[in-house]
Amino acid sequence: MSIRIHSLFLLLLANGGFAGAADAPDKAGIEYFERSVRPLLVKHCAECHDDGNAEGGLSISSRSALLKGGDSGTSLIPGKPEESRLIQAIRYKNPDLQMPPKGVMAAAEIQALEKWVAMGAPDPRSEVVATTPTRLTGMSIDAGREFWSMKPVARPEPPTVRNAQWVQTPIDAFVLSQLEKHGLSPAPPADRRTLLRRATLDLTGLPPTVEEVDAFLEDQSPDAFQRVIERLLASPQYGVRWGRHWLDVARYADSNGLDENLAFGNAWRYRDYVIDAFNRGKPFDRFLIEQVAGDLLPDADAETRTATGFLVLGAKVLAEPDREKLVMDTIDEQLDTIGKAFLGLTLGCARCHDHKFDPILQSDYYALAGIFKSTKTFGDSNTGAIKHWNEFSLATDAEREAMKGVDSAIAEKQKAALSFKSSSIAKVRETARSKAADYLAAASGLRPGMSLAEVEPIAHERGLHPRILHHCRLHLSYHEDDPLFDRWRELTAAGDASGIATHYAALFADAEKAFAETKQADPKATTLTDPMLEAARSALHDAAGFLAVPPQPEFAFDAETLAEYYRLAEESRVLESGAPDLASAMSVADGTVTATLPIHIRGSHRNLGTPIERGVPEVLRVSLTTPEFPKEHSGRLELARWMADARHPLTSRVAVNRIWRWHFGSGLVASTENFGVLGDRPSHPELLDWLASEFVNSGWSMRELHRLILKSSAYQMSAVHPQADVAINADPENRWLWKFPMQRLDAEQIRDSVLAIAGRLDNGLGGKMVPLRNRQFVFDHTSIDHTKYESLRRAAYLPVIRNNVYTLFEQFDFPDPTMPTGSRTSTTVAPQALFLMNSELVLDSSDLLARQLIDEAATDEARLLIAYRRTLGRLPEADEVARGLAFLADATSTSLTRSDKVESSAVERAWSLLCQSLFASNEFLYVR
């Protein structure tokens, strides 16, 4: 352990170390099974391993059946995809274990099952039940209309409470009523420093400055905190912080992910639309409508059309050869996102059958799917087998014309790299042909099944390509009935390698000579009449035959050739990455209107059932007017307006619950994306309805809701309760809010706070940050993602690359950018501590802050006061000063010179370590 790390650990221990971890809820795993796993089991496995069938002794009808496995043992080891036979089988890499037998599954389907097993294979099926029926037993429509979230929103009167003085807003009456009912009292108010830090980080994602702390402490007027709230809400950084919250829900990313990880080069326009919407105070109902149907509004413009990027941002299997399947999979992803984001419903679970738990019918799913089947999500231009998402152009004719030259230059560079690759592969292949007999002779000395490592020295000794020789031996093993190699087998058995070389050298030479003579006599000839000579010639020129050259350049080329190919490919990549894009925005548009869409039996577009007219879920048709869908339009605008109806029982509840969660760390309904049967029940149902009603009455104003929440005593409570032992026994999860919930800073807050305190943060707004051209491949020829995260802009502007998320984001629980997420998990694990000790971001910021402290004050004690005020927003306690001074003395004593003068570099290192320990302390990492 280095001195730096050891010293940092000591100081971290003095500052409280790291807190415990929080586990992700099981219900999310069950939802993932229902949505992404059960349909795959039905589609690919049920025919042979369910409905009474158990071929090979294996049934997939329940979790216990999968764990039991079949004749070969268990097929599932939760948490271990690599060891699970189920995953081994669907990967098709073992020739003796390949399922389903009809052919390998799509890459996205394999990934879904791998993810499921890695999650621990959550599965609600405790007993053996059939998985193949179209309709499953869930909640009835009538019962569904009586389910709490499907009932109309009420506006209950705030309850009367005993401690009326505690009530600053109606929120407090609802909270205090629950506490008093359970014999609990609320925590005292937080001190003013804590409250300011809480509110500033909450609304802007940044810590308060020393000047802001001083100003608030000096302002003793009754409305001092209200003025703080207004200042924070007016800051452009409010939109950055709260826009990022919505981007979690919108599963925002700057690349596609999945099979073809292409750059979403224009996704940033949607990101900027969201941030601007929060800063401009756009009403939530309008915000919703623009994202679902902004292109269809009477006042549609570039901004509202950009908003529909919400529907395009999802991950897609862009290389899916079946266009109809791609379209339906994309619609499924859109419906799943809309359902979770706006309605708190897992609509995607009804694609293959009636919802297993909620009152959502399969016919409801296809009624909604018809709306999006009438919507154009993909453009008309493709690159080979890769499909392109739809965009609308903002460019002028002159800009389009100028871009032709840029595209031409890129094409030339790409052509040069591909041409070099092709010609080099051809040279390797030609060299191999010239030594064909030598390969066969060398292969005779190899044991079947020898590894590449064992073959390599033999190949090098004979001047042969190791991978071609290795493949040659495998080819001979797999083609034991090929008469061309009968002589090879005879001579191999006799141990006559020289005979093999002589025989096949002559045979191949005769074949080539005979074909040349045949072509001279008849230029149209394609084969030889002599069967053996034709077999030899065909084998010699078969690109997939016994002399097959590896298709990957890194396996085919020698070091010099590979270096040149990489040089040319890198030139092409750099030119493409730096090239401008035509001004465009990801968006949808209306396509060919589909009046009805048949139910897809078991979710398959190849097995169609009853046609369903466009519509909304039946369970909600009583409380709301069912929209009429015009023949000339998709119906997205009608759907959006229906969701934004003030009377909708779900939309306002889901929205206020999200905002509450982002303030308090947990929603009144903890499952922010699921207000169904598997979701959590509200901790304060009357408060949820009151907030939803107030939200609508305020004109769907998110700012007004912020004001209401931050002015409440509930928000202003301390995170420490004087009778915590009693409260914990009664309510260990703090669901009734007897104290303010302490929350760990999220990834963006940690990064931005460190940069801000060191004076490094760039608060600029907007613009493209992903260093890739639109639709450029994220990974290059070396499988390296060249995306950099060195920018000092707010973290909300850093690129989000699916399949390769920024390390800091990954370490601190950034959500899966393929799924709508309204409630991030918060874990504390060892790698987070290691990141804070070794990250250049933290090290460089600590170094800079250390130099600033040394320049600003002459004594260590004065510097300590400044360091604590900047990082933690307070002065250090006496014992903290003593520990800090002792640490500094110890850290510099080892660097004394002969003249007993401390080196300046040692002083800077010591102060940098101390600053780093403050950045890594609990008090910095948590909002209290």
Phi, psi and omega in degrees: 000130181292161178300321183298311182294318181299314180296320181295321178299317180300316182287327176298320178298322178293333182264005172111354177064213184241147184274179183281170185264160175244139182269147176289146182292145180294330185297329177295323178292321178295319178298321179296320178299311183297322186276319191246340187253309182307315179300327180288321177297319178296314186291317191253340191240333190298326184303322183254341188231028178202184183054041179089348178267141177212064181300138183067016180078005186256128171242142178251019188283349178203167178296318180296325178294320178294320179294322178293319178079199182241211184297335182266005180107188185300143179258355187219124173239098185307134180085353184228080181301322184296332183262355182273126181296330177303313181288320177301321183292316185284343177284341175064026181266341178259114183299342180264359182215088183224117179221148357289154187293340183283349179145160184295143179287165177295151183303319181295325179291320177298316179299322181296317180290323176298316179298318180300312180296319179298329178289350184105010178055054176298137186201118183283353186279096181277340179237165179287115178227156179291142179245001187263344184298152176291320182251129179249161183276110175234201178288137179289162179297316180297316178294324180298324180290344177261357179290145192306317186282343181269349179284151177303148178291128176265169173234082183292151175285138176303134184289158175278135183233159181287316183268069186296335181295338182284343187277110175260329175223163178305334177306318185295326179297317180293317180294312183294327178301317178295317181297313180296325178299329183255014175072027181246160175236153180285157176294157177293168179297148174291151176293162189295324178298313181298316182297318180295316179297318180301308184292322182291314177294324181295311187272335182239346183078008182234153177282156176290150176281166177302319181295321179292323177296313181299317182297320181290321180293329180281335183275102182262013181289154183299331183257023182300314182290326177298321178294326175298315180301315182295321178297316181292319179293333179276349181287138174301337180288343173299313180297325179296315182292309185280335171296322178296324175303312182292327179297331172300314181293323182279007184044050183295140174204160177257010175211162185284321187076199180054220191289318181242096185276077179273152179287132167276079188294345180243010179298331182302333179293322175293316178304315180292326176301315182296312181299318179295324179299319178291318181292330179272357179070037180297129178302144186296324181296320176292321178302315178297309185299319181296323183286331180268327188211034182298335180283345185256358180294149177302328179255031182303139177213190183300323181295311183289329177289323176298326180301329181288358170304337174311321183280344187260342190291348184295154175291140184224149175275083190293340180263011178301118182290335181271101186300319181295321177296317178302315180298314182290324176295322179291319176299319179300317179294321179295315179295319178299318181291313179300315181300313182287319186291317188252331188244349184065032180239140177268073184297328183299339180289351182256016180292319187259345184191168173305147181307133184296331186236320187266162181280055178242119182274158174298326177294328175297317180301312184283339171294319176285320181300328178299328178296318183273342170291335178270009183246140182264109179256338180250143178281180183269340184264134178234161173247099184062236182271356184271127180273150179250137175288158183284142174219157171244143188273140173249006187273155175273167178299321180296320179293323178295319180295317180296328182290339179299322179293320178296314180297322180295318180296319178295317180300322180296317179295317179296320180297320180297317180293315181294322179296317178296318179299313182297316182292325179289320176299318180298321179293318178298318181294319181293321177297319179297319179298321182293341180244024185304316181295325179294322178298316180294322178294316179294323181296333181293339179266004181260140176283145174301135177085007178297143181284163178299322180298325179285329183282328188306309181297326179294317180295315182297322180298329183259005179071030182249161179280120186303315184289326177292319179295318179299316179295321181303316181293320177296318181300317180295326178290323183279348183234055183289348180258010180280116183296337179302328185254018175300316181296324178298318182293321180296311183289329176295317179298328180275354181073026185257079181292323180294326177296322177298314181299316182294314183299309187282333175297317180291318182297313181293323179295317178297320181295316181294319179295317182296320181291322178297318179293321179297317180293327179292324180282325181217096183302339181273355183294142180236348181220167175258152180282330179285118185300318183290318178295322179293321178296319179294316180294317180297317180296323181295327184254008178280113183298336179254013184274208187290345178249029183302134178266134178304133182289335181282127180306322183294341178260339185267325191263155169283173188300319183292315180295318180297319180299320180291321177297315178299323179298313180294319180294323179291322175301316179295316181296315182296317179297316180293317182298324183271356183284147178286160175254152168295141180296111181214165177224140175295134184196168171250170174210162176291139176249209176289123186288130177254108182293322178226153176227124181294147169301135177265109184295126186058023177079005184267128178287353178266357183227089191263145180240224186293131176292139182238131177286153177301140183185191181239164183304137184300325184296339183255009184278350179273314184284343182228154175287128179288125182292151173264131185259120184291150181291333186268354181230163182296327185101003180297321181295319178295320177296315182297316179294325177296317179293327182272007177297134180301336182272356183295129185288342187256317193301308182291324177298313181297319183294311182291328177296322177298312183296319176301315181299318182290342173272318189255356178087347176209139180284159170302326165252111188298326180274086189297335181262359186222104175258023180263196185298320180282348179284170178282154174273151182294139177287328180227076186300322180293320177297318179301314181292321179297316178296317180298316179295316180296321179301312180295317182295334179279004185084030180059038184275117178289325179296319179297324179292320175303312182301315182299317182289312185291335179280351185283152173296329180300318180287328187271004177295157171287156174274001179241130182248134181293338177241049186299323182300317180293315182295320181295321179297323182279326186211076186298334181267001179059036180289335181268002174061062173275352172209167175285133183287122175292136184229138174287139174302144176276177187303315183293320180295319179299307182299310185292326179293317178301313181294319182296316182294326178278358180076024185254347190287134175261114184269017179298155184248145166077169174103162181284136179236337181289127186276049183220148175281154180305129179069013173284145177293135180292316182263134183265197184296340179260008182061029178255132174274116183273007179297131180251154181233034183275351180300146178261013175290167176305148183299334179298340181263354179290148181298143174247104184259113177296144183079350181204062184292145178315134187304315180300317178300313182299317184295328185248042164067035172298141186287160174297115185285012172259354186234140174297128183225117178254352181217099179291146171285162179224108181246162172227112184226163186303319181302334178295317178296318179296323178297315181293337179273340187235351182293134176298326178304312182285319181297313181295320179292322178294318178300314182294315179297322178299315179297322178297318180296318180296322180287328188275338183221152186267339183241156179296322181296318178295322179294323178299319179299316180294317182300315180293320181295321182287318187274320186247354176076019181209169173278151178285151173286166183300318180291330176291322175297316181297315179296319180296316180295321178295319179297315180298318180296318180292320183290335181261345186293330181286352183248019179293139177274177179297334180271011180061028177253127181288131177295141180297325180295325179292323178295315179298319179297318180297315180291326177296319177297319180294317177297320180296322179293326176292319177297329183266002183282157177302319185297327177284321188278350183239144171264127184249000000 
